[in-house]
């Protein structure tokens, strides 16, 4: 039941990230703002949604998940409602960024529920929860497009905000961590590292950098999919198909990655997924002008690109224990902020300069392949020596 409520929450809050390309296009059309101006709102959102997590994780680990989650639900709902009232880029940045605080808190706690309750099947349980975040837009994108086309941007954001407020607030009532300490899995660390202990290990820095560059790929599609399709000459039926299939692949990626990594090991699975992610991204650059191949390759990128969101909460739990898992993964998750800078403002700026997404996609494809090989170096850290 806890996993079910966590999936529902993740599906609703996912519209902030994976429906952003629809909102961005609408803001551009309504207000005449360029891609870089609008893209900065997404970058700010990723910053607020990530940098809040170490603090909210600490509070949830020490004082319980329910109260923190209920406050976050209210913030999420009003973030979209406030966004419906903006008339300038600055107000959009403030409103969407405010909502990002709530999204980050709920994301971190929802993920930690799986890490803490299911140590023996940590990858699979985490994959199920983050599946909701990756796939929620598959359900909502067509509804959002319909709301935008019939009722306009302001009304659509109000309805989404109110719905999100109601559903996540009710679900948060069921957010509890297991009492006492859950038994460690055989693959877990026998020592619980706090944040200070975690950042004293070299493994964490390799995880952090790899997280940044692999996640940037999937975030580009989340933030720029409609613009990306337009640059490849894709529109109409194929665009709608890509908007539907991408979040489906993104969601399935998380379950698949978690399930496989529980069986063959995180490191080996990360190598395979990141290698294929880099190759499929590179293929899109050269073959994406064909509408059918654009849709297929976008789906393949999603099928491997969502995997970091299953790998890293699991490996943080495996390597550093579950006692401080919410705070530890919250700190690790701040890597997404740098990925958001790449996928939001920087990508929009480079597109204005070069008139193409090829340069950034090729760079990130090579980065993903490099992250795959770097992952082979990972091994569990040794507990600090007591003095």
C-alpha positions in Angstrom: 0.0 0.0 0.0 2.8 2.4 0.8 4.4 1.7 -2.6 1.1 2.3 -4.3 0.6 5.7 -2.7 4.2 6.6 -3.4 3.7 5.8 -7.1 0.5 7.9 -7.3 2.3 10.8 -5.7 5.2 10.5 -8.1 2.8 10.4 -11.1 1.2 13.7 -10.1 4.3 15.6 -9.3 6.0 14.4 -12.5 4.1 16.9 -14.6 6.4 19.6 -13.2 9.3 18.0 -15.0 8.0 15.7 -17.8 5.2 18.0 -19.0 7.4 21.1 -18.9 7.9 21.1 -22.7 4.1 21.6 -23.1 4.1 24.4 -20.6 7.2 26.0 -22.1 5.7 26.0 -25.6 2.5 27.6 -24.2 4.4 30.3 -22.3 6.4 31.1 -25.4 3.2 31.4 -27.5 1.2 33.4 -25.0 4.0 35.9 -23.9 6.4 35.7 -26.8 9.4 34.7 -24.6 12.3 33.0 -26.3 13.6 29.5 -25.5 16.4 30.6 -23.2 14.1 32.8 -21.2 11.5 30.1 -20.7 14.2 27.4 -20.2 15.6 29.2 -17.2 12.3 28.5 -15.3 13.1 24.7 -15.7 16.6 25.2 -14.5 15.4 27.1 -11.4 12.9 24.3 -10.8 15.6 21.6 -10.9 17.7 23.7 -8.5 14.9 24.1 -5.9 13.7 20.5 -6.3 17.2 19.1 -5.7 18.9 21.4 -3.2 15.9 21.2 -0.8 16.4 17.4 -0.5 19.3 17.2 1.9 17.4 19.4 4.4 14.0 17.7 3.9 15.7 14.3 4.0 17.3 15.1 7.4 13.9 16.2 8.7 12.1 13.2 7.5 14.8 10.7 8.7 14.7 12.3 12.2 11.1 13.4 12.7 9.1 11.2 10.3 7.9 11.4 6.8 4.2 12.2 7.1 4.2 15.9 8.3 7.0 16.9 6.0 5.2 15.3 3.1 1.9 17.0 3.9 3.6 20.4 3.8 5.3 19.5 0.6 1.9 18.6 -1.0 0.6 22.0 -0.3 3.7 23.7 -1.8 3.4 21.5 -5.0 -0.2 22.4 -5.6 0.2 26.1 -5.1 3.3 26.2 -7.2 1.2 25.4 -10.3 -1.7 27.7 -9.1 0.8 30.6 -8.7 2.3 29.8 -12.1 -1.1 30.3 -13.7 -1.2 33.9 -12.6 2.2 35.1 -13.8 2.8 37.9 -16.3 6.5 38.2 -16.4 9.5 35.8 -16.5 10.6 36.7 -13.0 7.2 35.8 -11.5 7.3 32.5 -13.5 10.7 31.7 -12.0 9.4 32.4 -8.5 6.2 30.4 -8.8 7.6 27.4 -10.7 10.7 27.4 -8.4 8.4 27.5 -5.3 6.6 24.4 -6.6 10.0 22.7 -7.1 10.6 22.7 -3.3 7.5 20.6 -2.8 8.4 18.3 -5.7 11.9 17.7 -4.4 10.6 16.9 -0.9 8.0 14.4 -2.1 10.4 12.8 -4.5 13.0 12.2 -1.9 10.7 10.8 0.7 8.8 8.6 -1.8 12.1 7.1 -3.0 13.3 6.6 0.6 10.1 4.6 1.4 11.3 1.9 -1.0 14.9 2.0 0.2 13.9 1.7 3.8 11.0 -0.8 3.6 12.5 -3.3 1.0 16.3 -3.8 1.6 16.3 -7.2 0.0 14.7 -6.0 -3.2 15.9 -2.4 -3.0 16.5 -1.9 -6.8 13.1 -3.3 -7.8 11.1 -1.5 -5.1 12.8 1.8 -5.9 12.3 1.2 -9.6 8.5 0.8 -9.0 8.3 4.1 -7.1 10.3 6.2 -9.5 8.4 4.5 -12.4 5.6 6.8 -11.3 7.7 9.9 -11.8 9.0 8.7 -15.1 5.6 7.5 -16.5 3.1 9.9 -15.0 3.4 12.3 -18.0 2.3 9.5 -20.3 -1.1 9.7 -18.6 -1.2 13.5 -18.2 0.5 14.8 -21.4 -2.5 14.3 -23.7 -4.9 15.6 -21.0 -2.7 18.7 -20.6 -2.5 19.2 -24.3 -6.3 19.1 -24.5 -6.7 21.5 -21.5 -4.2 23.9 -23.1 -5.9 23.8 -26.5 -9.5 24.2 -25.2 -9.2 26.3 -22.0 -5.8 27.9 -22.3 -2.6 28.0 -20.2 -3.9 29.7 -17.0 -7.0 27.4 -16.5 -4.9 24.3 -17.3 -2.4 25.2 -14.6 -5.1 25.9 -12.0 -6.8 22.6 -12.6 -3.6 20.7 -12.4 -2.5 22.5 -9.3 -5.8 21.9 -7.4 -5.8 18.2 -8.5 -2.2 17.7 -7.4 -2.9 19.4 -4.0 -5.8 17.2 -3.2 -4.3 13.8 -4.3 -0.9 14.2 -2.8 -2.2 15.6 0.5 -4.4 12.5 0.9 -1.6 10.1 -0.1 0.9 11.8 2.3 -1.3 10.6 5.2 0.0 7.1 4.6 3.7 8.1 4.4 5.5 6.4 7.3 9.0 4.9 7.7 9.4 1.5 9.3 9.9 1.7 13.1 13.4 0.9 14.2 16.0 -0.3 11.8 15.1 -2.6 8.9 17.4 -5.5 8.5 20.2 -4.9 6.0 20.2 -6.8 2.8 23.2 -9.0 2.0 24.4 -6.4 -0.5 24.1 -3.5 1.9 26.7 -1.8 4.0 26.8 -3.1 7.6 27.6 0.5 8.7 25.3 3.5 8.4 27.2 6.5 6.9 25.8 9.9 7.6 26.3 12.7 5.0 29.7 13.7 6.4 30.9 10.1 6.2 29.5 9.6 2.7 31.2 12.6 1.2 34.5 11.4 2.7 34.5 8.4 0.3 35.8 8.7 -3.3 32.9 6.5 -4.5 30.4 9.2 -3.8 32.1 11.7 -6.1 32.2 9.2 -9.0 28.5 8.6 -8.4 27.8 12.3 -8.3 29.5 13.2 -11.6 28.1 10.2 -13.4 24.6 11.1 -12.2 25.0 14.6 -13.5 25.8 13.7 -17.1 23.6 10.7 -17.5 20.5 12.4 -16.1 21.1 15.5 -18.3 20.1 13.4 -21.4 16.7 12.4 -20.1 16.1 16.0 -18.8 16.8 17.5 -22.2 13.9 15.4 -23.6 11.8 16.4 -20.6 12.5 20.1 -21.0 12.9 20.4 -24.8 11.0 17.5 -26.4 8.6 19.7 -28.3 11.4 22.0 -29.4 13.7 19.1 -30.2 11.1 17.5 -32.4 10.5 20.8 -34.2 14.2 21.1 -34.9 14.2 17.6 -36.6 11.0 18.5 -38.6 8.8 16.2 -36.6 5.2 17.3 -35.9 1.6 16.2 -35.7 1.0 12.5 -35.2 4.6 11.6 -34.6 5.1 14.4 -32.1 2.1 13.2 -30.0 3.4 9.6 -30.2 6.8 10.7 -28.9 5.2 12.8 -26.1 3.3 9.6 -25.1 5.9 7.0 -25.5 8.9 8.8 -24.0 7.5 8.9 -20.5 6.4 5.3 -20.9 9.9 4.2 -21.8 11.3 6.5 -19.0 9.1 4.8 -16.5 9.8 1.3 -17.7 13.5 2.0 -17.6 13.4 2.5 -13.9 11.6 -0.8 -13.1 13.8 -2.7 -15.6 17.0 -1.2 -14.3 16.1 -1.8 -10.6 14.9 -5.4 -11.3 18.0 -6.4 -13.4 20.5 -4.6 -11.0 19.1 -6.6 -8.0 20.1 -9.8 -9.9 23.4 -9.0 -11.8 24.6 -6.2 -9.6 24.4 -2.4 -9.8 27.8 -1.8 -11.4 27.4 -4.3 -14.3 23.9 -3.0 -15.0 25.0 0.6 -14.9 27.7 -0.1 -17.5 25.3 -1.8 -19.9 22.6 0.8 -19.6 24.9 3.9 -19.9 26.7 2.4 -22.9 23.4 1.8 -24.7 22.1 5.2 -23.6 25.1 6.9 -25.2 24.8 4.9 -28.4 21.1 5.6 -28.8 21.5 9.3 -28.2 24.2 9.4 -30.8 22.0 7.5 -33.3 19.2 10.1 -32.8 21.5 12.9 -33.9 22.1 11.2 -37.3 18.8 9.4 -37.9 16.3 11.5 -36.0 15.1 13.4 -39.2 13.0 10.3 -40.1 9.8 10.7 -38.1 9.5 7.0 -37.4 13.1 6.7 -36.3 12.8 9.8 -34.2 9.9 8.2 -32.2 11.7 4.9 -31.9 15.0 6.3 -30.9 13.4 8.7 -28.4 11.7 5.7 -26.8 15.0 3.8 -26.7 16.8 6.8 -25.1 14.0 6.9 -22.5 14.2 3.2 -22.0 17.8 3.5 -20.8 17.8 7.2 -19.7 15.5 6.8 -16.7 17.8 4.2 -15.2 19.9 6.5 -13.0 16.9 7.3 -10.9 16.7 3.6 -10.0 20.4 2.9 -9.7 21.5 5.7 -7.4 19.0 5.6 -4.5 19.6 1.8 -4.5 23.4 2.1 -4.6 23.4 4.8 -1.9 21.4 2.5 0.3 23.7 -0.5 -0.5 26.9 1.4 0.1 26.0 3.8 2.9 23.2 2.0 4.8 19.5 2.9 5.2 19.5 4.8 8.5 20.3 8.1 6.8 19.2 7.1 3.3 16.8 10.0 2.7 19.3 12.7 3.5 22.2 10.8 1.8 20.3 10.4 -1.4 19.0 13.9 -1.1 22.5 15.2 -1.2 23.4 12.9 -4.1 20.3 14.0 -5.9 21.6 17.6 -6.1 23.6 16.4 -9.1 20.3 16.8 -11.0 20.6 20.5 -10.5 23.7 20.6 -12.7 22.0 18.3 -15.1 19.1 20.8 -15.1 21.5 23.6 -15.9 22.7 21.7 -18.9 19.3 20.5 -20.1 17.5 23.8 -19.5 19.2 27.1 -19.9 22.4 25.9 -21.5 20.7 23.7 -24.1 18.3 26.6 -25.0 21.2 29.0 -25.3 23.3 26.6 -27.5 20.4 26.0 -29.7 20.0 29.8 -30.2 23.8 30.0 -31.1 24.1 26.9 -33.4 20.5 26.4 -34.5 20.8 22.7 -33.7 20.7 20.3 -30.7 23.4 18.1 -32.3 26.4 19.5 -30.4 24.9 19.1 -26.9 23.5 15.6 -27.7 26.8 14.3 -29.0 28.7 15.7 -26.0 26.2 14.0 -23.6 26.3 10.7 -25.6 30.1 10.5 -25.1 29.6 11.5 -21.5 27.2 8.6 -20.9 29.5 6.1 -22.4 32.4 7.4 -20.2 30.1 7.2 -17.2 29.4 3.6 -18.0 33.1 2.7 -18.0 33.7 4.8 -14.9 31.0 2.8 -13.1 33.0 -0.3 -13.4 35.4 1.2 -10.8 32.8 1.4 -8.1 33.0 -0.9 -5.0 31.5 -0.6 -1.5 33.4 1.9 0.7 35.1 0.7 3.9 33.5 1.9 7.2 35.6 4.6 8.9 38.0 3.4 11.5 36.8 4.3 15.1 39.4 6.1 17.2 
